[in-house]
Amino acid sequence: MRLILIPLFLLLAALHCRADAVGKPESGQSAVGWIWKSATPADRERVFFRREFELPPNVASAAITIVCDDWHHLLINGVDLGMAGDWHTPRTYDVLPHLKQGGRNVIAVEGRNDRGAAGMALRFRATLKDGKKLHVVSDATWFCSNESPEGWQNIDFQADSWPKAVVVAKMGGDPWGAVVLPPEPADLPEIKGPDHEWSIDEVVKLAESSLDGRDKSKGRDMFRASQCAACHRVGNEGATSGPDLSSLTGKLSVHDLAEAMIEPGKVVSDPFVFELITRQDGTQITGRILEEKDGKLTVATNPFDFSQTIEIQRNDIKESKHSPVSPMPAGLINHLNPDELKDLLAWLLGK
C-alpha cells in the first residue's frame, strides 16, 4: 500500500479507432488518475499498459512523468526508456527523440505490485513549436493485461482485445498521499526546456560558471513556471504552504539550495511536515492536519492546494506520525534548461 497526485487534463479527438489525437487540456476533460487492471490487485502482480495517440508534425519538446506503486518499466514506440522502483518519487523522461511526429505513437508501461494497493500514474506532455501544449494522461482509455505477448510494446501490436484499465483512485485520493505530479495551469510562464534530470553537482557547476548578469525577471517567471510558487514565497511572490524563501539571499549556498530542490525529503522543517495517518482498517492518508474539531480531523492531501481536504474521525485513527516523504515533489527543476535554471538561481540567491 502506498502513498496523490495533482489533476491535469486530456482532450481526446477520435482520428483512429485505436489512436487518438492529443489535444489542449480543457476544464472538464479527463484527469490524471491512478490506474490498474482492477481495484483489487494481487500481490506480486504484473500489469502491462498501452496507450496509443496521434501527434502533429511540429513537436518541439516532449516528456513523460510517471510513478508506479511499486515499480515501473517505461517504453515509447518500443524504445526502452528505463525503470524505477522508487514508487514515492515521480520520474521524468525526455521522449522527444523517440516520437513519430505527424503519426501514431504508443506509450507502454509494465507495472509491478509487491503487495497491497497498486496503481500507475502518468502524464505525457508535449510542447509544439507554436507554444501549444498537448497532454496524454493515465485514465480509463488505456488498455491493460496481465500477459505480455511478443511485441506488446510496439505500435503495430493489436491490443483491441485487452480490457480497459480501471481508475483506482483520483489524484489526491486514498491510498496515496504525498506522491505528486506537479500541476500545469495554462497561465504559467512558458518553459522552453528541454527536460533534464539535474543532479546537485550539475547545479553547483552551472552556478559556478557565473550567475552575474542573469535576467532576474525571467528567474521570477521560472519560480512560478517550475511550481516553486505553488508552495513557497519570495517577497510578494508565491504561496505560504511551504517555507518562506525570502531570507535565502546571502545565507544559503548553491549546494544547499540545489539539495533542497533535488532532494526535498532530506530536511523538512517541522511546521511543514505532512502526517502519515493509518486508519484502523490499515489504509493510510498523508497530508497536513489543518484542524481538529468535534472529534474530526481536517486533512489537506494536496501540497499545492490546501482546499483539497478530507475528514477523518479521531477514533478511526490507529496511528499518526511524521511522513518520511517530503510534501514537496522532487525534480521540479527538471523541466528547465541551463539558462532558465541560471536565471532562477540568480533570482533566488539575489545575484
Secondary structure in CASP SS format (residue, H / E / C, confidence):
PFRMAT SS
TARGET T0000
AUTHOR 0000-0000-0000
METHOD secondary structure of the structure
MODEL  1
M C 1.00
R C 1.00
L C 1.00
I C 1.00
L C 1.00
I C 1.00
P C 1.00
L C 1.00
F E 1.00
L E 1.00
L E 1.00
L E 1.00
A E 1.00
A E 1.00
L C 1.00
H C 1.00
C C 1.00
R C 1.00
A C 1.00
D E 1.00
A E 1.00
V E 1.00
G E 1.00
K C 1.00
P C 1.00
E C 1.00
S C 1.00
G C 1.00
Q C 1.00
S E 1.00
A E 1.00
V C 1.00
G E 1.00
W E 1.00
I E 1.00
W E 1.00
K C 1.00
S C 1.00
A C 1.00
T C 1.00
P C 1.00
A C 1.00
D C 1.00
R C 1.00
E C 1.00
R E 1.00
V E 1.00
F E 1.00
F E 1.00
R E 1.00
R E 1.00
E E 1.00
F E 1.00
E E 1.00
L C 1.00
P C 1.00
P C 1.00
N C 1.00
V E 1.00
A E 1.00
S E 1.00
A E 1.00
A E 1.00
I E 1.00
T E 1.00
I E 1.00
V E 1.00
C E 1.00
D E 1.00
D C 1.00
W E 1.00
H E 1.00
H E 1.00
L E 1.00
L E 1.00
I E 1.00
N C 1.00
G C 1.00
V E 1.00
D E 1.00
L E 1.00
G E 1.00
M E 1.00
A E 1.00
G C 1.00
D C 1.00
W C 1.00
H C 1.00
T C 1.00
P C 1.00
R E 1.00
T E 1.00
Y E 1.00
D E 1.00
V C 1.00
L H 1.00
P H 1.00
H H 1.00
L C 1.00
K C 1.00
Q C 1.00
G C 1.00
G C 1.00
R E 1.00
N E 1.00
V E 1.00
I E 1.00
A E 1.00
V E 1.00
E E 1.00
G E 1.00
R E 1.00
N C 1.00
D C 1.00
R C 1.00
G C 1.00
A C 1.00
A C 1.00
G E 1.00
M E 1.00
A E 1.00
L E 1.00
R E 1.00
F E 1.00
R E 1.00
A E 1.00
T E 1.00
L E 1.00
K C 1.00
D C 1.00
G C 1.00
K C 1.00
K E 1.00
L E 1.00
H E 1.00
V E 1.00
V E 1.00
S C 1.00
D C 1.00
A C 1.00
T C 1.00
W C 1.00
F E 1.00
C E 1.00
S E 1.00
N C 1.00
E C 1.00
S C 1.00
P C 1.00
E C 1.00
G C 1.00
W C 1.00
Q C 1.00
N C 1.00
I C 1.00
D C 1.00
F C 1.00
Q C 1.00
A C 1.00
D C 1.00
S C 1.00
W C 1.00
P C 1.00
K E 1.00
A C 1.00
V E 1.00
V E 1.00
V E 1.00
A E 1.00
K E 1.00
M C 1.00
G C 1.00
G C 1.00
D C 1.00
P C 1.00
W C 1.00
G C 1.00
A C 1.00
V C 1.00
V C 1.00
L C 1.00
P C 1.00
P C 1.00
E C 1.00
P C 1.00
A C 1.00
D C 1.00
L C 1.00
P C 1.00
E C 1.00
I C 1.00
K C 1.00
G C 1.00
P C 1.00
D C 1.00
H C 1.00
E C 1.00
W C 1.00
S C 1.00
I H 1.00
D H 1.00
E H 1.00
V H 1.00
V H 1.00
K H 1.00
L H 1.00
A H 1.00
E H 1.00
S C 1.00
S C 1.00
L C 1.00
D C 1.00
G C 1.00
R C 1.00
D C 1.00
K H 1.00
S H 1.00
K H 1.00
G H 1.00
R H 1.00
D H 1.00
M H 1.00
F H 1.00
R H 1.00
A H 1.00
S C 1.00
Q C 1.00
C H 1.00
A H 1.00
A H 1.00
C C 1.00
H C 1.00
R E 1.00
V E 1.00
G C 1.00
N C 1.00
E E 1.00
G E 1.00
A C 1.00
T C 1.00
S C 1.00
G C 1.00
P C 1.00
D E 1.00
L C 1.00
S H 1.00
S H 1.00
L H 1.00
T C 1.00
G C 1.00
K C 1.00
L C 1.00
S C 1.00
V H 1.00
H H 1.00
D H 1.00
L H 1.00
A H 1.00
E H 1.00
A H 1.00
M H 1.00
I H 1.00
E C 1.00
P C 1.00
G C 1.00
K C 1.00
V C 1.00
V C 1.00
S C 1.00
D H 1.00
P H 1.00
F H 1.00
V C 1.00
F C 1.00
E E 1.00
L E 1.00
I E 1.00
T E 1.00
R E 1.00
Q C 1.00
D C 1.00
G C 1.00
T C 1.00
Q E 1.00
I E 1.00
T E 1.00
G E 1.00
R E 1.00
I E 1.00
L E 1.00
E E 1.00
E E 1.00
K E 1.00
D C 1.00
G C 1.00
K E 1.00
L E 1.00
T E 1.00
V E 1.00
A E 1.00
T C 1.00
N C 1.00
P C 1.00
F C 1.00
D C 1.00
F C 1.00
S C 1.00
Q C 1.00
T E 1.00
I E 1.00
E E 1.00
I E 1.00
Q E 1.00
R H 1.00
N H 1.00
D H 1.00
I E 1.00
K E 1.00
E E 1.00
S E 1.00
K E 1.00
H E 1.00
S C 1.00
P C 1.00
V C 1.00
S C 1.00
P C 1.00
M C 1.00
P C 1.00
A C 1.00
G C 1.00
L H 1.00
I H 1.00
N H 1.00
H H 1.00
L C 1.00
N C 1.00
P H 1.00
D H 1.00
E H 1.00
L H 1.00
K H 1.00
D H 1.00
L H 1.00
L H 1.00
A H 1.00
W H 1.00
L H 1.00
L H 1.00
G C 1.00
K C 1.00
END
